Amino acid sequence: MSAGRRTGFTLIEVLVSIAIFALAAVVLGSAYVNVLSGYQRMRGNGLDEGDVAFVRAIVLAEPKREVVEKGGDVRRADQGTVHWRAQIEPTNRADLFRVTIECELPTTGPGSARRVSDSFLVLRPTWSEAAEREKLRAKFREELVKRKT
């Protein structure tokens, strides 16, 4: 080897490689933070769906209409409370009701509770009045007779 030639990296080469490494670290770090925030949002949405499903199960298990219309509170696993109420509307079929539940879900941080609603049909003879049930059945019989002719 000649005396004038030295081996190693120049200062410019080292600075360029550090800049490339820093840029790659920033890009990978921001991607990781985005993935974590996406998981957090999904986890939060899953809790909301689970809370609404639990309230739906309470409504389906309750035979008394007055109790369902009154609503109630459900304790969550994270020590929060879900307040819910239900609106029951009769349909044009006997013993069939449309139930709309509204849940107030607690939020983490400042702000008011989020509201989530769900609507479904319930076949519940115990919620019907006998006179109204017979009117709807008679009306349905008339519709069937008209369809046959």
Secondary structure, DSSP 8 states (H G I E B T S, - for coil): --TT---S--HHHHHHHHHHHHHHHHHHHHHHHHHHHHHHHHHHHHHHHHHHHHHHHHHHH---HHHHHH-EEEE-TTS-EEEEEEEEEE-SSTTEEEEEEEEEE--SSSS--EEEEEEEEEE-GGGS-HHHHHHHHHHHHHHHHHHH-
